[in-house]
Amino acid sequence: MDRGERERDFMPFSRALTPALLIALLAPSLAMAQPPARESTVVIYGEDPCPLVEGEVVVCARRPEEERYRIPRSIRERQQTEVA
C-alpha cells in the first residue's frame, strides 16, 4: 500500500471526525455563553470572604474593617434639618 492509497483510505474518516471534533470543542464555550441566573453586589469588610453562590455572579466591594459600623458617607454628609 503506497502513501496515496493510505491517504485516500483515511480521508472519509477525517471528514466525519471534523464536525464531531468541532462540536466537542465548542460545546463547553456554548454552555458558558448563557448568562447567569442572577447577579448581585455585596459590600464586605476587613478580611471577610466573598460569598460564592452557584448560578449567580457575585461582585464584592471590599471596605476597611474600621468602616463596618459607620454611618454611610452619603448620610453623614447631609445637612442637618431643623426640628420644629
KOLGU-4560 file (N, C-alpha, C; in nm, 3 decimals, padded with zeros to 5 digits):
<recs>
<n_xx: 00.086 n_yy: -00.118 n_zz: 00.000 ca_xx: 00.000 ca_yy: 00.000 ca_zz: 00.000 c_xx: 00.090 c_yy: 00.124 c_zz: 00.000 mol: A seq: 1 type: MET>
<n_xx: 00.073 n_yy: 00.207 n_zz: -00.099 ca_xx: 00.155 ca_yy: 00.327 ca_zz: -00.107 c_xx: 00.089 c_yy: 00.442 c_zz: -00.031 mol: A seq: 2 type: ASP>
<n_xx: 00.159 n_yy: 00.553 n_zz: -00.023 ca_xx: 00.113 ca_yy: 00.668 ca_zz: 00.055 c_xx: -00.020 c_yy: 00.723 c_zz: 00.004 mol: A seq: 3 type: ARG>
<n_xx: -00.040 n_yy: 00.731 n_zz: -00.127 ca_xx: -00.164 ca_yy: 00.782 ca_zz: -00.184 c_xx: -00.284 c_yy: 00.698 c_zz: -00.145 mol: A seq: 4 type: GLY>
<n_xx: -00.266 n_yy: 00.565 n_zz: -00.143 ca_xx: -00.377 ca_yy: 00.478 ca_zz: -00.103 c_xx: -00.411 c_yy: 00.498 c_zz: 00.045 mol: A seq: 5 type: GLU>
<n_xx: -00.308 n_yy: 00.514 n_zz: 00.128 ca_xx: -00.333 ca_yy: 00.535 ca_zz: 00.271 c_xx: -00.407 c_yy: 00.666 c_zz: 00.295 mol: A seq: 6 type: ARG>
<n_xx: -00.372 n_yy: 00.771 n_zz: 00.224 ca_xx: -00.440 ca_yy: 00.900 ca_zz: 00.240 c_xx: -00.584 c_yy: 00.892 c_zz: 00.194 mol: A seq: 7 type: GLU>
<n_xx: -00.611 n_yy: 00.820 n_zz: 00.085 ca_xx: -00.749 ca_yy: 00.805 ca_zz: 00.037 c_xx: -00.831 c_yy: 00.725 c_zz: 00.138 mol: A seq: 8 type: ARG>
<n_xx: -00.773 n_yy: 00.624 n_zz: 00.199 ca_xx: -00.846 ca_yy: 00.544 ca_zz: 00.298 c_xx: -00.875 c_yy: 00.625 c_zz: 00.424 mol: A seq: 9 type: ASP>
<n_xx: -00.788 n_yy: 00.717 n_zz: 00.457 ca_xx: -00.804 ca_yy: 00.796 ca_zz: 00.580 c_xx: -00.898 c_yy: 00.914 c_zz: 00.562 mol: A seq: 10 type: PHE>
<n_xx: -00.913 n_yy: 00.963 n_zz: 00.438 ca_xx: -00.993 ca_yy: 01.084 ca_zz: 00.413 c_xx: -01.137 c_yy: 01.075 c_zz: 00.460 mol: A seq: 11 type: MET>
<n_xx: -01.214 n_yy: 00.971 n_zz: 00.431 ca_xx: -01.353 ca_yy: 00.968 ca_zz: 00.479 c_xx: -01.361 c_yy: 00.975 c_zz: 00.632 mol: A seq: 12 type: PRO>
<n_xx: -01.268 n_yy: 00.909 n_zz: 00.698 ca_xx: -01.266 ca_yy: 00.911 ca_zz: 00.844 c_xx: -01.239 c_yy: 01.052 c_zz: 00.895 mol: A seq: 13 type: PHE>
<n_xx: -01.145 n_yy: 01.123 n_zz: 00.835 ca_xx: -01.112 ca_yy: 01.258 ca_zz: 00.881 c_xx: -01.226 c_yy: 01.355 c_zz: 00.852 mol: A seq: 14 type: SER>
<n_xx: -01.298 n_yy: 01.337 n_zz: 00.742 ca_xx: -01.412 ca_yy: 01.424 ca_zz: 00.713 c_xx: -01.525 c_yy: 01.402 c_zz: 00.811 mol: A seq: 15 type: ARG>
<n_xx: -01.546 n_yy: 01.282 n_zz: 00.855 ca_xx: -01.652 ca_yy: 01.253 ca_zz: 00.953 c_xx: -01.611 c_yy: 01.301 c_zz: 01.092 mol: A seq: 16 type: ALA>
<n_xx: -01.484 n_yy: 01.295 n_zz: 01.120 ca_xx: -01.435 ca_yy: 01.334 ca_zz: 01.252 c_xx: -01.435 c_yy: 01.485 c_zz: 01.271 mol: A seq: 17 type: LEU>
<n_xx: -01.413 n_yy: 01.561 n_zz: 01.167 ca_xx: -01.400 ca_yy: 01.706 ca_zz: 01.178 c_xx: -01.524 c_yy: 01.773 c_zz: 01.240 mol: A seq: 18 type: THR>
<n_xx: -01.648 n_yy: 01.748 n_zz: 01.194 ca_xx: -01.764 ca_yy: 01.811 ca_zz: 01.260 c_xx: -01.781 c_yy: 01.767 c_zz: 01.405 mol: A seq: 19 type: PRO>
<n_xx: -01.756 n_yy: 01.639 n_zz: 01.432 ca_xx: -01.769 ca_yy: 01.590 ca_zz: 01.569 c_xx: -01.666 c_yy: 01.656 c_zz: 01.659 mol: A seq: 20 type: ALA>
<n_xx: -01.546 n_yy: 01.673 n_zz: 01.608 ca_xx: -01.441 ca_yy: 01.738 ca_zz: 01.686 c_xx: -01.475 c_yy: 01.884 c_zz: 01.713 mol: A seq: 21 type: LEU>
<n_xx: -01.527 n_yy: 01.954 n_zz: 01.614 ca_xx: -01.567 ca_yy: 02.094 ca_zz: 01.634 c_xx: -01.677 c_yy: 02.106 c_zz: 01.738 mol: A seq: 22 type: LEU>
<n_xx: -01.774 n_yy: 02.017 n_zz: 01.733 ca_xx: -01.884 ca_yy: 02.021 ca_zz: 01.831 c_xx: -01.829 c_yy: 01.995 c_zz: 01.970 mol: A seq: 23 type: ILE>
<n_xx: -01.741 n_yy: 01.898 n_zz: 01.983 ca_xx: -01.683 ca_yy: 01.865 ca_zz: 02.114 c_xx: -01.602 c_yy: 01.981 c_zz: 02.169 mol: A seq: 24 type: ALA>
<n_xx: -01.534 n_yy: 02.054 n_zz: 02.083 ca_xx: -01.453 ca_yy: 02.167 ca_zz: 02.129 c_xx: -01.537 c_yy: 02.290 c_zz: 02.160 mol: A seq: 25 type: LEU>
<n_xx: -01.646 n_yy: 02.310 n_zz: 02.088 ca_xx: -01.728 ca_yy: 02.430 ca_zz: 02.107 c_xx: -01.836 c_yy: 02.413 c_zz: 02.213 mol: A seq: 26 type: LEU>
<n_xx: -01.873 n_yy: 02.292 n_zz: 02.248 ca_xx: -01.982 ca_yy: 02.269 ca_zz: 02.344 c_xx: -01.957 c_yy: 02.337 c_zz: 02.479 mol: A seq: 27 type: ALA>
<n_xx: -01.839 n_yy: 02.326 n_zz: 02.539 ca_xx: -01.819 ca_yy: 02.395 ca_zz: 02.668 c_xx: -01.832 c_yy: 02.546 c_zz: 02.656 mol: A seq: 28 type: PRO>
<n_xx: -01.783 n_yy: 02.605 n_zz: 02.549 ca_xx: -01.793 ca_yy: 02.751 ca_zz: 02.537 c_xx: -01.937 c_yy: 02.794 c_zz: 02.511 mol: A seq: 29 type: SER>
<n_xx: -02.017 n_yy: 02.712 n_zz: 02.444 ca_xx: -02.157 ca_yy: 02.746 ca_zz: 02.424 c_xx: -02.234 c_yy: 02.738 c_zz: 02.556 mol: A seq: 30 type: LEU>
<n_xx: -02.200 n_yy: 02.643 n_zz: 02.639 ca_xx: -02.266 ca_yy: 02.632 ca_zz: 02.769 c_xx: -02.232 c_yy: 02.750 c_zz: 02.858 mol: A seq: 31 type: ALA>
<n_xx: -02.110 n_yy: 02.801 n_zz: 02.848 ca_xx: -02.069 ca_yy: 02.914 ca_zz: 02.930 c_xx: -02.123 c_yy: 03.045 c_zz: 02.876 mol: A seq: 32 type: MET>
<n_xx: -02.171 n_yy: 03.047 n_zz: 02.754 ca_xx: -02.220 ca_yy: 03.171 ca_zz: 02.694 c_xx: -02.354 c_yy: 03.213 c_zz: 02.751 mol: A seq: 33 type: ALA>
<n_xx: -02.423 n_yy: 03.124 n_zz: 02.821 ca_xx: -02.551 ca_yy: 03.159 ca_zz: 02.881 c_xx: -02.528 c_yy: 03.252 c_zz: 02.999 mol: A seq: 34 type: GLN>
<n_xx: -02.607 n_yy: 03.357 n_zz: 03.010 ca_xx: -02.588 ca_yy: 03.450 ca_zz: 03.123 c_xx: -02.628 c_yy: 03.384 c_zz: 03.254 mol: A seq: 35 type: PRO>
<n_xx: -02.570 n_yy: 03.429 n_zz: 03.364 ca_xx: -02.607 ca_yy: 03.371 ca_zz: 03.493 c_xx: -02.752 c_yy: 03.404 c_zz: 03.528 mol: A seq: 36 type: PRO>
<n_xx: -02.808 n_yy: 03.322 n_zz: 03.614 ca_xx: -02.947 ca_yy: 03.341 ca_zz: 03.653 c_xx: -02.965 c_yy: 03.472 c_zz: 03.729 mol: A seq: 37 type: ALA>
<n_xx: -02.863 n_yy: 03.513 n_zz: 03.804 ca_xx: -02.878 ca_yy: 03.631 ca_zz: 03.888 c_xx: -02.741 c_yy: 03.696 c_zz: 03.911 mol: A seq: 38 type: ARG>
<n_xx: -02.742 n_yy: 03.825 n_zz: 03.934 ca_xx: -02.621 ca_yy: 03.899 ca_zz: 03.966 c_xx: -02.647 c_yy: 03.981 c_zz: 04.092 mol: A seq: 39 type: GLU>
<n_xx: -02.546 n_yy: 03.994 n_zz: 04.177 ca_xx: -02.562 ca_yy: 04.078 ca_zz: 04.295 c_xx: -02.429 c_yy: 04.142 c_zz: 04.333 mol: A seq: 40 type: SER>
<n_xx: -02.438 n_yy: 04.252 n_zz: 04.405 ca_xx: -02.321 ca_yy: 04.323 ca_zz: 04.455 c_xx: -02.327 c_yy: 04.324 c_zz: 04.606 mol: A seq: 41 type: THR>
<n_xx: -02.216 n_yy: 04.290 n_zz: 04.670 ca_xx: -02.211 ca_yy: 04.280 ca_zz: 04.815 c_xx: -02.093 c_yy: 04.363 c_zz: 04.865 mol: A seq: 42 type: VAL>
<n_xx: -02.112 n_yy: 04.436 n_zz: 04.973 ca_xx: -02.002 ca_yy: 04.509 ca_zz: 05.037 c_xx: -01.954 c_yy: 04.423 c_zz: 05.153 mol: A seq: 43 type: VAL>
<n_xx: -01.824 n_yy: 04.393 n_zz: 05.152 ca_xx: -01.766 ca_yy: 04.314 ca_zz: 05.261 c_xx: -01.659 c_yy: 04.397 c_zz: 05.330 mol: A seq: 44 type: ILE>
<n_xx: -01.631 n_yy: 04.365 n_zz: 05.456 ca_xx: -01.539 ca_yy: 04.445 ca_zz: 05.537 c_xx: -01.424 c_yy: 04.360 c_zz: 05.587 mol: A seq: 45 type: TYR>
<n_xx: -01.308 n_yy: 04.424 n_zz: 05.597 ca_xx: -01.190 ca_yy: 04.356 ca_zz: 05.651 c_xx: -01.149 c_yy: 04.237 c_zz: 05.567 mol: A seq: 46 type: GLY>
<n_xx: -01.129 n_yy: 04.124 n_zz: 05.632 ca_xx: -01.085 ca_yy: 04.001 ca_zz: 05.565 c_xx: -01.200 c_yy: 03.903 c_zz: 05.543 mol: A seq: 47 type: GLU>
<n_xx: -01.324 n_yy: 03.950 n_zz: 05.552 ca_xx: -01.439 ca_yy: 03.862 ca_zz: 05.528 c_xx: -01.431 c_yy: 03.806 c_zz: 05.386 mol: A seq: 48 type: ASP>
<n_xx: -01.466 n_yy: 03.677 n_zz: 05.370 ca_xx: -01.462 ca_yy: 03.619 ca_zz: 05.234 c_xx: -01.581 c_yy: 03.663 c_zz: 05.151 mol: A seq: 49 type: PRO>
<n_xx: -01.561 n_yy: 03.667 n_zz: 05.021 ca_xx: -01.669 ca_yy: 03.699 ca_zz: 04.928 c_xx: -01.756 c_yy: 03.573 c_zz: 04.915 mol: A seq: 50 type: CYS>
<n_xx: -01.887 n_yy: 03.584 n_zz: 04.931 ca_xx: -01.971 ca_yy: 03.464 ca_zz: 04.924 c_xx: -01.975 c_yy: 03.407 c_zz: 04.782 mol: A seq: 51 type: PRO>
<n_xx: -01.979 n_yy: 03.275 n_zz: 04.772 ca_xx: -01.989 ca_yy: 03.206 ca_zz: 04.644 c_xx: -02.128 c_yy: 03.144 c_zz: 04.635 mol: A seq: 52 type: LEU>
<n_xx: -02.201 n_yy: 03.174 n_zz: 04.530 ca_xx: -02.335 ca_yy: 03.121 ca_zz: 04.510 c_xx: -02.340 c_yy: 03.057 c_zz: 04.372 mol: A seq: 53 type: VAL>
<n_xx: -02.385 n_yy: 02.932 n_zz: 04.365 ca_xx: -02.392 ca_yy: 02.861 ca_zz: 04.238 c_xx: -02.497 c_yy: 02.924 c_zz: 04.147 mol: A seq: 54 type: GLU>
<n_xx: -02.462 n_yy: 02.946 n_zz: 04.022 ca_xx: -02.555 ca_yy: 03.003 ca_zz: 03.925 c_xx: -02.574 c_yy: 03.153 c_zz: 03.940 mol: A seq: 55 type: GLY>
<n_xx: -02.486 n_yy: 03.217 n_zz: 04.015 ca_xx: -02.501 ca_yy: 03.361 ca_zz: 04.039 c_xx: -02.364 c_yy: 03.427 c_zz: 04.032 mol: A seq: 56 type: GLU>
<n_xx: -02.360 n_yy: 03.545 n_zz: 03.975 ca_xx: -02.237 ca_yy: 03.624 ca_zz: 03.974 c_xx: -02.243 c_yy: 03.718 c_zz: 04.094 mol: A seq: 57 type: VAL>
<n_xx: -02.144 n_yy: 03.710 n_zz: 04.181 ca_xx: -02.138 ca_yy: 03.795 ca_zz: 04.300 c_xx: -02.017 c_yy: 03.887 c_zz: 04.287 mol: A seq: 58 type: VAL>
<n_xx: -02.042 n_yy: 04.018 n_zz: 04.289 ca_xx: -01.934 ca_yy: 04.116 ca_zz: 04.283 c_xx: -01.917 c_yy: 04.172 c_zz: 04.424 mol: A seq: 59 type: VAL>
<n_xx: -01.796 n_yy: 04.162 n_zz: 04.478 ca_xx: -01.770 ca_yy: 04.207 ca_zz: 04.614 c_xx: -01.690 c_yy: 04.335 c_zz: 04.614 mol: A seq: 60 type: CYS>
<n_xx: -01.736 n_yy: 04.432 n_zz: 04.694 ca_xx: -01.663 ca_yy: 04.556 ca_zz: 04.715 c_xx: -01.606 c_yy: 04.549 c_zz: 04.856 mol: A seq: 61 type: ALA>
<n_xx: -01.474 n_yy: 04.550 n_zz: 04.867 ca_xx: -01.409 ca_yy: 04.536 ca_zz: 04.997 c_xx: -01.383 c_yy: 04.675 c_zz: 05.058 mol: A seq: 62 type: ARG>
<n_xx: -01.422 n_yy: 04.691 n_zz: 05.184 ca_xx: -01.401 ca_yy: 04.815 ca_zz: 05.259 c_xx: -01.313 c_yy: 04.783 c_zz: 05.380 mol: A seq: 63 type: ARG>
<n_xx: -01.246 n_yy: 04.885 n_zz: 05.436 ca_xx: -01.165 ca_yy: 04.861 ca_zz: 05.556 c_xx: -01.253 c_yy: 04.821 c_zz: 05.675 mol: A seq: 64 type: PRO>
<n_xx: -01.195 n_yy: 04.746 n_zz: 05.766 ca_xx: -01.268 ca_yy: 04.698 ca_zz: 05.885 c_xx: -01.322 c_yy: 04.813 c_zz: 05.968 mol: A seq: 65 type: GLU>
<n_xx: -01.254 n_yy: 04.929 n_zz: 05.969 ca_xx: -01.298 ca_yy: 05.043 ca_zz: 06.050 c_xx: -01.433 c_yy: 05.098 c_zz: 06.005 mol: A seq: 66 type: GLU>
<n_xx: -01.471 n_yy: 05.072 n_zz: 05.882 ca_xx: -01.597 ca_yy: 05.126 ca_zz: 05.830 c_xx: -01.716 c_yy: 05.032 c_zz: 05.850 mol: A seq: 67 type: GLU>
<n_xx: -01.696 n_yy: 04.919 n_zz: 05.913 ca_xx: -01.803 ca_yy: 04.819 ca_zz: 05.926 c_xx: -01.929 c_yy: 04.877 c_zz: 05.991 mol: A seq: 68 type: ARG>
<n_xx: -01.917 n_yy: 04.951 n_zz: 06.099 ca_xx: -02.034 ca_yy: 05.001 ca_zz: 06.171 c_xx: -02.054 c_yy: 05.151 c_zz: 06.155 mol: A seq: 69 type: TYR>
<n_xx: -01.989 n_yy: 05.213 n_zz: 06.061 ca_xx: -02.005 ca_yy: 05.357 ca_zz: 06.038 c_xx: -02.130 c_yy: 05.385 c_zz: 05.959 mol: A seq: 70 type: ARG>
<n_xx: -02.183 n_yy: 05.504 n_zz: 05.980 ca_xx: -02.296 ca_yy: 05.551 ca_zz: 05.900 c_xx: -02.239 c_yy: 05.585 c_zz: 05.762 mol: A seq: 71 type: ILE>
<n_xx: -02.305 n_yy: 05.543 n_zz: 05.656 ca_xx: -02.254 ca_yy: 05.570 ca_zz: 05.520 c_xx: -02.230 c_yy: 05.718 c_zz: 05.498 mol: A seq: 72 type: PRO>
<n_xx: -02.125 n_yy: 05.748 n_zz: 05.421 ca_xx: -02.082 ca_yy: 05.886 ca_zz: 05.396 c_xx: -02.195 c_yy: 05.971 c_zz: 05.338 mol: A seq: 73 type: ARG>
<n_xx: -02.275 n_yy: 05.915 n_zz: 05.247 ca_xx: -02.383 ca_yy: 05.994 ca_zz: 05.186 c_xx: -02.485 c_yy: 06.040 c_zz: 05.290 mol: A seq: 74 type: SER>
<n_xx: -02.504 n_yy: 05.964 n_zz: 05.396 ca_xx: -02.597 ca_yy: 06.004 ca_zz: 05.502 c_xx: -02.526 c_yy: 06.097 c_zz: 05.601 mol: A seq: 75 type: ILE>
<n_xx: -02.400 n_yy: 06.069 n_zz: 05.631 ca_xx: -02.324 ca_yy: 06.152 ca_zz: 05.726 c_xx: -02.313 c_yy: 06.295 c_zz: 05.677 mol: A seq: 76 type: ARG>
<n_xx: -02.298 n_yy: 06.314 n_zz: 05.548 ca_xx: -02.270 ca_yy: 06.447 ca_zz: 05.495 c_xx: -02.395 c_yy: 06.528 c_zz: 05.461 mol: A seq: 77 type: GLU>
<n_xx: -02.513 n_yy: 06.473 n_zz: 05.487 ca_xx: -02.635 ca_yy: 06.552 ca_zz: 05.463 c_xx: -02.640 c_yy: 06.670 c_zz: 05.558 mol: A seq: 78 type: ARG>
<n_xx: -02.701 n_yy: 06.776 n_zz: 05.513 ca_xx: -02.713 ca_yy: 06.892 ca_zz: 05.601 c_xx: -02.822 c_yy: 06.864 c_zz: 05.704 mol: A seq: 79 type: GLN>
<n_xx: -02.798 n_yy: 06.912 n_zz: 05.822 ca_xx: -02.893 ca_yy: 06.892 ca_zz: 05.930 c_xx: -03.018 c_yy: 06.974 c_zz: 05.903 mol: A seq: 80 type: GLN>
<n_xx: -03.133 n_yy: 06.914 n_zz: 05.925 ca_xx: -03.259 ca_yy: 06.988 ca_zz: 05.911 c_xx: -03.308 c_yy: 07.025 c_zz: 06.050 mol: A seq: 81 type: THR>
<n_xx: -03.367 n_yy: 07.143 n_zz: 06.059 ca_xx: -03.414 ca_yy: 07.188 ca_zz: 06.190 c_xx: -03.543 c_yy: 07.116 c_zz: 06.228 mol: A seq: 82 type: GLU>
<n_xx: -03.552 n_yy: 07.076 n_zz: 06.352 ca_xx: -03.671 ca_yy: 07.009 ca_zz: 06.402 c_xx: -03.758 c_yy: 07.116 c_zz: 06.469 mol: A seq: 83 type: VAL>
<n_xx: -03.886 n_yy: 07.127 n_zz: 06.431 ca_xx: -03.972 ca_yy: 07.230 ca_zz: 06.488 c_xx: -04.033 c_yy: 07.188 c_zz: 06.617 mol: A seq: 84 type: ALA>
</recs>
